[in-house]
Structures are given as structure tokens and as C-alpha cells.
Amino acid sequence: MRSCRKIFLFLILQGLATVASGQQISVNALRHWIAPDHSRLVFDLSQAPVHSVYSLDNPARLVVDFANASLKGQLSQPVSNHPLYSRVRSGVHKKSDLRIVIDLKKNAAYKAFTLAPSKGQGHRLVVDLYPNPVTQKPLAATTIARNEKPQTVAPVSKRSAPQKATKTIRTQKRDVIIAVDAGHGGEDPGARGPHGAQEKRVTFAIASKLAQLINSKPGMKAVMVRRGDYYIDLRKRMKIARDAKADLFVSIHADAFRSDDVKGASVFTLSSRGATSEASRWLANHENASDLVGGVSLDDKDDVLASVLLDLSQTATQEASINVAGKVLRQLKNIGHLHQHSVQKAGFMVLKSPDVPSILVETAFISNPEEERKLTSSRHQTEMARAIFNGIDSYFSQYLPAETRIAGDTDQKHIISRGETLSGIAQQYGVSMSKIKSANSMDNNQVRIGQVLAIPTDS
């Protein structure tokens, strides 16, 4: 009797599997995205596909075959001046399959992968197209409202070598470079507000306004990590900042929670656990061996020395990150509610650069109806960008990277060397400690190696 039941159950399950496998897949839509270094096609599907992707020559084409599938509606077409392909067409293949052909303007490399349902989106097939490696040119770092390219610089965190104190710093060799990262983008909209606002659009608006403020300050230059509505891999965002020799990386986001009454801004830096795991990755990954960390190559160092150098760089970077995050948080408090009143720490991927101080700003909760309304307001976006900029400006008024300039400074500058104290510096310049603290917005008498103090004229 039991064996009969088992056979019966097996037949039922086999029948259900047969029915499920026979369900036809529907290709519901096609979306196009253009990034600086690649183009992306996203097929929205009714269920996980059985598919194949391959290229053909003479003429250049990319073929996507979906087994047991049909097209719902019409395929959207690329813009007329699309850099890689001219049109997308479809047809029935082997009676029950769907064939989609992408007519390429030139040969291209490709990568295809599927995505499971998430964040309100269903099954997807993603096809990334890259210009032929033979003809592909490296992309230069892009700045907002600036034509000149960033010069090679030492990062903020390179403070390991003590510097002798000097009464006046007159060197004006380069601008302070700040990488501004708008979170999400492209087919990744991020969080959504109750009235439909998308995090990717809000973050890009605030990031653009922040970049404009940075570029309006003589001596500062912004590098936009994402320049349009397309997705960038998280590690690549970090790489763009390092390639631009950024002195600071600022990632803009909007938070969300299942309860719509949660509100307020937060500022994050990298957690100790995140820093430790990233250090292990750098030391284990041979591709990073020739990279400069804090201006020093690890390529010719033994494992112990490389580990020490990386640890020193990370420690200085984390200290700088916490410092600038605190200043930004204080400015955000002036324009609205704070969700967390102290700097938070997490293992966010974009914060893991070992030698570029990095912060992530959660501007507000887009899931809160009132904060969603503010986040979509151009006026509030400007206020938010201004608050973040004021925090950044306050930080760099105290901690100027070597060989940089912040135009408009008229006070004398003093770089803190090992063993110096605030009282000794005050005595050296004949200025009271209280005036030095006031000129530098200092809450206590502590100074750190590499810190730049403005020395006011005592009258």
C-alpha cells in the first residue's frame, strides 16, 4: 500500500514538473541603458528563462534565443545615435522558441546573466555589450564644469612621514579632488517612496548639486562617479575615485524602512570588520600588487611589510573618514532631523578604498511620505547638497592634503608634526589657544599629525 502511495505521489510530482516545464515564457519588455564604457539591455521576463546568447559576423550581430517563449508587445528600439547597435528585431525560431537579434554597428564583446526577482522587479536577462577591446580607448575621469584633468596627487591619508612645521604654506599646486557618487542607477532604482519617487533620481539630483558647489569653490574639483542614469558596479565606483586620485569619496543615498514613520539622515564610514576583510582581499589578490596604496607600491614588499603598510594606510584613512563624516553630520543636523546622532559604521562596499577617505550619506528616508516630498524638492535638494558641502569644506579647511590649494585663505597655516601640542604652537606664534581653536572650529585641545591649523593674527 505504501509503495502504491509513493508511486502515485511520484506521478503527481512528475506531472506537475512537466506542466511547469511546459509553461511558456513571456518576454514582457526590453530596456536600454548606456554607460561610458558599455551598453546594457535588460529583458523583463515572466519567469526564469532557458536561453542562449552568441555572436555572429558579417554583419555583426548578437543573438539571444529563448526556449519556449513568446514576445509580449513590441521591442523598444535604441536611440538613433547609439554607439554599439542600431536596432533589435525578433522572430519565431523552431516553432516554439523566440529569437531576438541585435544588429551591431561594430563587433563587440558581451556578457549575459540572469537576475532573480527583487525590489519589485521580476525575472530578468541582462546583456552587457562592450566595445571591441582592440578599439576601446581608456575612459578619462570626468569632472563637472571643468576641462582640466586631475593631476597625480598623494591621497589625504598619506600622513605616515612627519612633516616639519612651517609658518606659512604658499604652495598652490593642485585642487582638492572630491569624488561624488550618486547611489544606484540604470536598472537598479534603489528604494522607492510611497508616491513613486526613485532613490536613483534623488541621489543623482543631490550629487549633481553637490558637485556644482564643490566646483564653485576655488581650489576644489568634483569628479562625478556616475554621470547619467546607468548602473556602475560597486567596486568600480571605488576604482573610479582612486583612478581620479580623489582626496575624498562621498556616496549619496536615501534610506528606506518598512515603517513609514521612520525618518532622518545618517552618515556612515567603514566598519573595522569591513576594513579587515578588504585588507585580506588586497593582500591576497595579485592584481592589486602593483597598485599604489597611500602612494606606496606593495609590489616589491614582502607579506609582513605589505600588511603593515596597508594597515597604516587604512588606519589613517578611517580616521580621516570619521572626521569628515562627523563634520557633515553636524551640518545635516542644521537642516533637518537626524536618524542617528553619531557617525555609523558598516561594511558598505563603496567605502572600502584603503587610501581614499570615504563616507556614505543617507540623506533621509524616502519611505517616509514627508521626507519623500522633501527629497523630490529642488530647494531641499540644494539645502542637502549645501549641508554636505559645508561639512566637507570645514574638514579641508583643517586637513589640507599635501601640495593642494584652497583659494581665499589669508591666515598663516601650520602643519602639525609629531610631538607638537596646541599650547606650544600658540606660544610659537604668539597667539592665544582660544583664538586658534576658534579659527579652526576645534572642540578641544587635541591636535594630530598632518592636521593643518589656520593661525589667526593676534591683535
C-alpha positions as CSV (number, residue, x, y, z in Angstrom):
1,M,0.0,0.0,0.0
2,R,2.8,2.4,0.9
3,S,4.6,1.6,-2.3
4,C,1.5,2.4,-4.3
5,R,1.2,5.7,-2.5
6,K,4.8,6.5,-3.3
7,I,4.3,5.7,-6.9
8,F,1.1,7.8,-7.0
9,L,2.9,10.8,-5.4
10,F,5.8,10.4,-7.8
11,L,3.5,10.5,-10.8
12,I,1.7,13.6,-9.4
13,L,5.0,15.4,-8.9
14,Q,6.3,14.4,-12.3
15,G,3.1,15.7,-13.8
16,L,3.4,19.0,-12.1
17,A,7.0,19.3,-13.2
18,T,6.0,18.5,-16.7
19,V,3.3,21.2,-16.6
20,A,5.7,23.7,-15.1
21,S,8.4,23.0,-17.6
22,G,5.8,23.4,-20.4
23,Q,4.8,26.9,-19.4
24,Q,5.7,29.4,-22.0
25,I,8.0,32.3,-21.0
26,S,6.8,35.8,-21.9
27,V,9.3,38.5,-22.8
28,N,7.4,41.5,-21.4
29,A,9.7,44.4,-22.2
30,L,13.2,45.4,-23.3
31,R,15.1,48.3,-21.6
32,H,18.2,50.0,-22.9
33,W,21.0,51.7,-20.8
34,I,24.1,53.5,-22.0
35,A,27.1,53.8,-19.7
36,P,30.5,55.4,-20.5
37,D,32.2,52.0,-21.0
38,H,29.4,49.7,-22.0
39,S,25.7,49.4,-23.0
40,R,23.1,47.3,-21.2
41,L,20.0,45.5,-22.5
42,V,17.5,44.2,-19.9
43,F,14.8,41.7,-20.9
44,D,11.9,41.6,-18.4
45,L,10.6,38.1,-18.3
46,S,7.6,36.2,-16.8
47,Q,9.8,33.5,-15.3
48,A,13.4,32.2,-15.2
49,P,14.5,31.6,-18.9
50,V,16.2,28.8,-20.7
51,H,18.3,30.8,-23.1
52,S,21.5,31.0,-25.2
53,V,23.5,34.1,-26.3
54,Y,26.0,34.1,-29.1
55,S,27.5,36.5,-31.7
56,L,27.7,36.3,-35.5
57,D,29.8,38.1,-38.0
58,N,29.3,39.6,-41.5
59,P,27.3,41.6,-40.5
60,A,28.0,41.8,-36.8
61,R,25.0,40.6,-34.7
62,L,24.3,39.3,-31.2
63,V,21.6,36.6,-31.0
64,V,19.5,35.8,-27.9
65,D,17.4,32.6,-28.1
66,F,14.7,32.0,-25.5
67,A,13.3,28.4,-25.4
68,N,9.5,28.0,-25.4
69,A,9.0,31.8,-25.3
70,S,6.9,34.5,-26.9
71,L,7.1,38.3,-27.2
72,K,4.5,40.4,-25.5
73,G,4.1,43.6,-27.4
74,Q,6.9,45.2,-29.4
75,L,10.6,45.5,-28.6
76,S,11.7,49.0,-27.7
77,Q,14.5,50.4,-30.0
78,P,17.8,52.1,-29.2
79,V,18.3,55.8,-29.8
80,S,19.4,56.6,-33.3
81,N,22.9,57.6,-32.3
82,H,23.5,54.5,-30.1
83,P,27.3,53.8,-30.1
84,L,27.1,50.0,-30.4
85,Y,23.9,48.8,-32.1
86,S,21.3,50.1,-34.5
87,R,18.1,48.0,-33.9
88,V,16.7,45.0,-32.2
89,R,14.4,42.6,-34.1
90,S,12.6,39.3,-33.2
91,G,11.2,36.2,-34.8
92,V,9.9,32.7,-34.1
93,H,12.6,30.0,-34.0
94,K,11.9,26.2,-34.1
95,K,8.2,26.8,-33.9
96,S,8.1,27.5,-30.1
97,D,11.2,29.5,-29.4
98,L,11.8,33.2,-29.6
99,R,14.9,34.6,-31.3
100,I,16.0,38.2,-30.8
101,V,18.7,39.7,-32.9
102,I,20.7,42.8,-32.0
103,D,22.2,44.4,-35.1
104,L,25.6,45.7,-34.1
105,K,27.3,48.7,-35.6
106,K,30.7,47.0,-34.9
107,N,32.0,43.9,-33.3
108,A,31.5,43.9,-29.5
109,A,32.3,41.8,-26.5
110,Y,29.3,40.7,-24.4
111,K,28.4,39.3,-21.0
112,A,25.0,37.9,-20.2
113,F,23.5,36.9,-16.8
114,T,20.1,36.4,-15.2
115,L,18.6,38.2,-12.2
116,A,16.0,36.8,-9.9
117,P,13.0,38.9,-8.8
118,S,13.9,41.7,-6.3
119,K,12.8,45.2,-5.3
120,G,9.5,44.9,-7.2
121,Q,11.1,43.6,-10.4
122,G,10.6,40.2,-11.9
123,H,13.0,37.8,-13.6
124,R,15.4,39.5,-16.0
125,L,18.1,38.6,-18.5
126,V,20.8,41.2,-18.7
127,V,23.1,41.5,-21.7
128,D,26.1,43.9,-21.4
129,L,27.9,45.0,-24.6
130,Y,31.4,46.3,-24.6
131,P,33.3,48.0,-27.4
132,N,35.8,45.6,-29.0
133,P,39.0,45.6,-26.8
134,V,41.2,46.3,-29.8
135,T,39.5,49.6,-30.4
136,Q,38.4,50.5,-26.9
137,K,40.0,53.6,-25.5
138,P,40.5,54.1,-21.8
139,L,38.0,56.5,-20.3
140,A,39.3,59.6,-18.6
141,A,38.0,60.7,-15.3
142,T,35.1,63.2,-15.8
143,T,34.7,66.4,-14.0
144,I,31.7,68.7,-13.7
145,A,32.2,72.2,-15.2
146,R,35.9,71.7,-15.5
147,N,38.0,70.8,-18.6
148,E,41.4,70.1,-16.9
149,K,42.3,66.6,-15.9
150,P,43.2,65.8,-12.3
151,Q,46.9,65.8,-11.6
152,T,48.6,62.9,-9.9
153,V,48.4,63.5,-6.2
154,A,49.1,61.9,-2.9
155,P,45.8,60.9,-1.1
156,V,44.5,62.5,2.1
157,S,45.5,59.6,4.2
158,K,49.2,59.7,3.4
159,R,50.4,61.1,6.7
160,S,52.9,58.5,7.8
161,A,56.0,60.6,7.4
162,P,56.3,63.5,9.9
163,Q,56.5,67.0,8.4
164,K,58.4,69.9,9.8
165,A,56.2,72.8,10.9
166,T,56.3,75.9,8.8
167,K,54.9,79.3,9.5
168,T,53.3,79.8,6.1
169,I,52.3,77.4,3.4
170,R,52.3,79.2,0.0
171,T,52.3,76.2,-2.3
172,Q,49.3,76.1,-4.6
173,K,49.9,73.2,-7.0
174,R,46.6,71.5,-7.4
175,D,42.9,71.4,-6.4
176,V,41.4,69.1,-3.8
177,I,39.6,66.4,-5.7
178,I,36.3,65.0,-4.4
179,A,34.6,62.0,-6.0
180,V,30.8,62.4,-5.7
181,D,28.9,59.1,-6.1
182,A,25.1,59.1,-6.8
183,G,23.9,55.7,-5.5
184,H,22.2,53.1,-7.7
185,G,21.3,54.0,-11.3
186,G,20.0,52.4,-14.5
187,E,18.0,49.2,-14.0
188,D,18.7,49.5,-10.2
189,P,16.3,52.2,-9.0
190,G,17.2,51.7,-5.3
191,A,14.4,52.3,-2.8
192,R,11.1,53.7,-3.8
193,G,8.9,56.2,-2.0
194,P,5.2,55.7,-1.3
195,H,4.4,58.1,-4.1
196,G,6.8,56.5,-6.6
197,A,10.0,58.6,-6.1
198,Q,13.1,56.6,-7.0
199,E,16.2,56.7,-5.0
200,K,18.5,56.8,-8.1
201,R,16.9,60.0,-9.3
202,V,17.0,61.7,-5.9
203,T,20.6,60.8,-5.3
204,F,21.7,62.0,-8.8
205,A,20.0,65.3,-8.3
206,I,21.6,65.9,-4.9
207,A,25.0,64.7,-6.1
208,S,24.9,67.0,-9.1
209,K,24.1,70.0,-6.9
210,L,26.9,69.0,-4.6
211,A,29.4,68.7,-7.5
212,Q,28.4,72.2,-8.6
213,L,29.0,73.6,-5.1
214,I,32.4,71.9,-5.0
215,N,33.4,73.3,-8.3
216,S,32.3,76.8,-7.4
217,K,34.9,76.8,-4.6
218,P,38.3,77.9,-5.9
219,G,40.8,75.1,-5.1
220,M,38.2,72.3,-5.2
221,K,37.2,70.0,-8.0
222,A,34.4,67.4,-8.3
223,V,34.5,64.1,-10.1
224,M,31.1,62.6,-10.7
225,V,31.3,58.9,-10.4
226,R,28.0,58.3,-12.2
227,R,27.2,60.9,-15.0
228,G,23.8,59.6,-16.0
229,D,21.1,57.0,-15.5
230,Y,23.1,53.8,-15.7
231,Y,24.4,51.3,-13.2
232,I,28.0,51.1,-12.1
233,D,29.4,48.1,-10.2
234,L,30.2,49.0,-6.6
235,R,33.8,48.1,-6.8
236,K,34.1,50.1,-10.0
237,R,32.8,53.2,-8.2
238,M,35.6,52.9,-5.7
239,K,38.1,52.3,-8.6
240,I,36.9,55.5,-10.4
241,A,37.6,57.5,-7.3
242,R,41.1,56.0,-6.9
243,D,41.9,56.5,-10.6
244,A,40.9,60.1,-10.3
245,K,43.3,60.4,-7.3
246,A,40.4,61.6,-5.2
247,D,41.1,63.1,-1.8
248,L,37.6,62.2,-0.6
249,F,34.8,59.9,-1.8
250,V,31.2,60.8,-0.9
251,S,28.4,58.4,-1.8
252,I,24.8,59.8,-1.7
253,H,21.8,57.6,-0.8
254,A,18.3,57.7,0.5
255,D,17.2,55.2,3.2
256,A,14.1,53.1,3.4
257,F,12.3,51.1,6.1
258,R,9.1,49.0,6.3
259,S,7.6,51.5,8.7
260,D,6.8,54.9,7.0
261,D,7.2,56.9,10.2
262,V,11.0,56.4,10.4
263,K,12.9,59.5,9.3
264,G,16.1,61.4,9.4
265,A,19.7,61.4,7.9
266,S,22.7,59.3,8.8
267,V,26.4,59.3,7.8
268,F,28.4,56.1,7.6
269,T,32.1,55.2,7.4
270,L,33.7,51.7,7.0
271,S,33.5,49.3,9.9
272,S,36.5,47.7,11.4
273,R,35.3,44.3,10.1
274,G,34.9,45.7,6.6
275,A,38.4,47.2,6.7
276,T,39.9,43.9,7.8
277,S,38.2,41.8,5.1
278,E,39.2,44.4,2.5
279,A,42.8,44.3,3.7
280,S,42.8,40.5,3.3
281,R,41.4,40.8,-0.2
282,W,44.1,43.3,-1.3
283,L,46.9,41.2,0.1
284,A,45.6,38.0,-1.5
285,N,44.7,39.5,-4.9
286,H,47.7,39.5,-7.2
287,E,46.0,42.1,-9.4
288,N,46.4,44.7,-6.7
289,A,50.1,44.0,-6.2
290,S,51.3,46.8,-8.5
291,D,48.7,49.3,-7.2
292,L,49.8,52.2,-5.1
293,V,48.3,52.3,-1.6
294,G,48.8,55.6,0.2
295,G,51.3,56.4,-2.6
296,V,53.4,53.4,-2.0
297,S,53.6,50.3,-4.2
298,L,53.1,46.9,-2.5
299,D,54.6,45.0,-5.5
300,D,58.1,44.8,-4.1
301,K,57.3,44.3,-0.5
302,D,57.2,41.1,1.5
303,D,53.9,39.9,3.0
304,V,54.7,41.3,6.5
305,L,55.8,44.8,5.3
306,A,52.9,45.0,2.8
307,S,50.5,44.1,5.6
308,V,52.0,46.8,7.9
309,L,51.9,49.5,5.1
310,L,48.3,48.6,4.2
311,D,47.3,48.7,7.9
312,L,48.9,52.1,8.4
313,S,47.1,53.5,5.3
314,Q,43.8,52.1,6.3
315,T,44.1,53.4,9.8
316,A,44.8,56.9,8.6
317,T,42.0,56.6,6.0
318,Q,39.5,55.5,8.6
319,E,40.4,58.3,11.0
320,A,40.0,60.9,8.2
321,S,36.7,59.3,7.2
322,I,35.3,59.5,10.7
323,N,36.5,63.1,11.0
324,V,34.8,64.4,7.8
325,A,31.7,62.3,8.5
326,G,31.3,64.0,11.9
327,K,31.5,67.4,10.3
328,V,28.9,66.5,7.6
329,L,26.6,65.1,10.3
330,R,26.7,68.3,12.3
331,Q,25.8,70.3,9.2
332,L,22.9,67.9,8.4
333,K,21.5,68.5,11.9
334,N,21.1,72.2,10.9
335,I,18.6,71.4,8.1
336,G,16.5,68.6,9.4
337,H,16.1,65.5,11.6
338,L,18.9,63.0,12.3
339,H,18.1,59.3,12.3
340,Q,21.4,58.6,14.0
341,H,23.2,61.4,16.0
342,S,26.6,59.8,15.8
343,V,28.7,58.6,12.8
344,Q,27.6,55.0,12.0
345,K,29.9,52.2,10.8
346,A,29.1,49.5,8.2
347,G,30.8,47.3,5.7
348,F,29.4,49.1,2.6
349,M,31.5,48.1,-0.5
350,V,31.9,51.7,-1.8
351,L,33.6,52.6,1.5
352,K,36.4,50.1,1.2
353,S,39.1,52.1,-0.5
354,P,42.3,51.6,1.6
355,D,43.7,55.1,0.9
356,V,40.7,57.4,0.0
357,P,38.7,58.7,3.0
358,S,35.1,57.6,2.2
359,I,31.7,58.4,3.6
360,L,28.2,57.4,2.7
361,V,25.3,59.9,3.4
362,E,21.8,58.5,3.9
363,T,20.1,61.8,3.2
364,A,16.6,60.8,4.5
365,F,14.0,58.0,4.5
366,I,12.4,58.0,1.1
367,S,9.9,55.6,2.6
368,N,8.6,58.4,4.8
369,P,5.9,60.4,2.8
370,E,7.1,63.8,4.2
371,E,10.7,63.1,3.6
372,E,9.9,61.7,0.1
373,R,8.3,65.1,-0.7
374,K,11.3,67.0,0.5
375,L,13.8,64.7,-1.4
376,T,12.0,65.5,-4.6
377,S,12.0,69.2,-4.0
378,S,14.8,71.1,-5.8
379,R,15.0,73.5,-2.9
380,H,15.5,70.8,-0.3
381,Q,18.0,69.0,-2.6
382,T,20.0,72.2,-2.7
383,E,19.9,72.6,1.1
384,M,21.0,69.0,1.5
385,A,23.9,69.5,-1.0
386,R,24.9,72.7,0.8
387,A,25.0,71.0,4.2
388,I,27.2,68.2,2.9
389,F,29.4,70.7,1.1
390,N,29.8,72.8,4.3
391,G,30.9,69.7,6.2
392,I,33.4,68.8,3.5
393,D,34.7,72.4,3.3
394,S,35.1,72.5,7.1
395,Y,37.2,69.3,7.0
396,F,39.5,70.5,4.3
397,S,40.0,73.9,6.0
398,Q,41.7,71.9,8.7
399,Y,43.2,69.0,6.8
400,L,44.7,70.1,3.5
401,P,46.3,67.3,1.5
402,A,49.9,67.9,0.6
403,E,50.5,70.2,-2.4
404,T,46.9,71.4,-2.6
405,R,45.4,74.8,-2.5
406,I,42.2,76.2,-1.2
407,A,42.0,79.7,-2.7
408,G,40.9,82.6,-0.5
409,D,42.8,81.5,2.7
410,T,44.6,84.5,4.1
411,D,45.7,83.2,7.6
412,Q,49.0,81.5,8.1
413,K,49.0,77.8,8.1
414,H,50.8,75.3,10.3
415,I,51.1,71.6,9.7
416,I,51.2,69.5,12.9
417,S,54.4,67.5,13.4
418,R,55.0,64.6,15.8
419,G,55.3,65.7,19.4
420,E,53.7,69.2,18.9
421,T,50.9,70.5,21.2
422,L,48.4,73.2,20.8
423,S,49.9,75.2,23.7
424,G,53.4,75.0,22.1
425,I,52.0,76.2,18.7
426,A,50.2,79.1,20.4
427,Q,53.4,80.1,22.1
428,Q,55.4,79.8,18.9
429,Y,53.1,82.2,17.0
430,G,52.3,84.5,19.9
431,V,48.6,83.7,19.6
432,S,46.2,82.6,22.3
433,M,45.0,79.0,22.3
434,S,41.4,80.1,22.3
435,K,41.8,82.1,19.1
436,I,43.5,79.2,17.3
437,K,40.6,76.9,18.5
438,S,38.0,79.4,17.3
439,A,39.7,79.9,13.9
440,N,39.7,76.1,13.4
441,S,36.3,75.2,14.9
442,M,38.1,73.0,17.5
443,D,36.1,71.5,20.4
444,N,39.2,70.5,22.4
445,N,43.0,70.9,22.6
446,Q,43.9,67.8,20.7
447,V,45.9,68.0,17.5
448,R,47.0,65.3,15.1
449,I,50.0,64.7,12.9
450,G,49.3,66.1,9.4
451,Q,46.5,68.4,10.7
452,V,46.6,71.9,9.1
453,L,45.8,74.8,11.5
454,A,44.9,78.3,10.5
455,I,46.9,80.7,12.6
456,P,45.0,83.9,13.1
457,T,46.7,87.3,13.5
458,D,46.6,88.2,17.2
459,S,45.6,91.9,17.7
